[in-house]
Structure formats: C-alpha cells, structure tokens
Amino acid sequence: MNTREETILVIGSALDASIRRWLHRALTPYQLVLVEGHEQVLEAVSRRDIDLIMLRLDEDEQAAHLAHDIALLRQCAQVPVIVLSQVEDAHYAACILDAGADDYVRFPVGFAELDARCRALLRRVALQRSRVLLDDSYPSLLHSQDDFLRLYVDQRQVYVGSQKVRLTKKEFDLLQHMMLYAGKILPHCWLLRAVWGPEYSGQANLLRVYILQLRRKVEQEPRLPRYIHTKAGIGYGFQLA
C-alpha cells in the first residue's frame, strides 16, 4: 500500500524565513515544497507528485494578471489551487476565484482553518484519484472490490454482506475516510485531524481504540483483517480486495 503523504507545493515571491516557519507549523501533516520562481515550479512538478498548490500573493500582485499563471499551474500539475493573500477585499477575492483558483484564504489565518480548507480540496482530489469503486448509478456508494462491504454516504449506512452494521458517528467518519483513500496508508495525525479535529492530532491511542472497534464490526475475522490494515508506527489504510 502507498505510504506517501500528501504534498503541497507552495509558491511565492517573498517566502522569507518567518513565512516558511509559519507554513511548516500550519501544515504539519503534509509534505511541503516551497518555491519562488517559475523554473523551480516546473522542476518541482516534474520531480514530485503534487496534490495541492498554494499560491501566496503579495499585496501588489494584480488579480487580473493571475488567470494565465493559474491556468499554467493547473496544466503542469492538474491539481487544485488555493490562494493565500493579505488583501482584504471581496472584489479582489472574487477576481482570484474567477481567474481559476479553487479557494481564496485571507492571510493571516488560523492553523485549523487553513488545514480544514486544504483537507476539503484534497478530498476532491481523492475522489478523482482514488482506487475506490464508485457506483455509477449511486455515486455516494463506496464499496470494496468484492462488494461485500458497502458504505452509503448520504444515508450514513454500512452493510457487511446483507447485514446492516450500526456504527457510531466517529466510526462511520473514520471508515469513510479510509475507503475514500483506499490503497493508501493514512498517517495517525492525518486521520485524527480529519475525523476529530486538529486538537486530537497527537492522540494515537484514541485512534487505535476506534480501529479495533471498527474491525470487530466490519471484519469477518478481526484478528486477521481483510480490509483495515495497519502500518506500524505510521497509520492505517483500507484495502480494496
């Protein structure tokens, strides 16, 4: 299974030491690649798998001139673009979004909010890239390759074979995130932040308890799990087969 953490490419013309430290603190769960020039962008995209682009704008950068840059970034990496700017102006933000950005974030911003916005965009990426089988006639259905385990997103229902399984809200959210990123090991801190919130990012024991509970409910042999797998010291992932 893939253990690669999601990578965010941060682009800016003035990424001084203080900004770099702030970004690393705000985006702890991710691999960061910080670049300043177009040549560095092309090199980074060619050498790494990029999941999200964050464009940090100076106050004097004109929104009208950014459409070409954003289109070029999408062509290079084909991933969502989030813009981080100190400009507090609704019209400016609208111009940025019209230029092709997926989100506009006013800087400074709290760590939790920025992390949540990144996760929202990365979930969209996961839906496009995931090896999870999405039922064409019911797009909110996630299921294993053998169709034995099925999760209905809208109804918040889970079936193992023909048997409906009762899950708590957190158990359901945890299983949904793992199925959404099927085939990939999700780090402990990532799962905790996604399901419980950033204040729980260090509570690996809590996650371990919920994983055990989930296995008892959805695995035919909890001690020999077929779907929910562990990567010691790293995290957990959902196996399709």
Secondary structure, 3 states (H helix, E strand, C coil): CECCCCEEEEEECCCCHHHHHHHHHHCCCCEEEEECCHHHHHHHHHHCCCCEEEEEECCCCCHHHHHHHHHHHHHHHCCCEEEEECCCCHHHHHHHHHCCCCEEEECCCCHHHHHHHHHHHHHHHHHHHCCCEECCCCCCEEECCCCCEEEECCCCEEEECCEEECCCHHHHHHHHHHHHCCCECEEHHHHHHHHCCHHHCCCHHHHHHHHHHHHHHHCCCCCCCCCEEEECCCEEEECCC
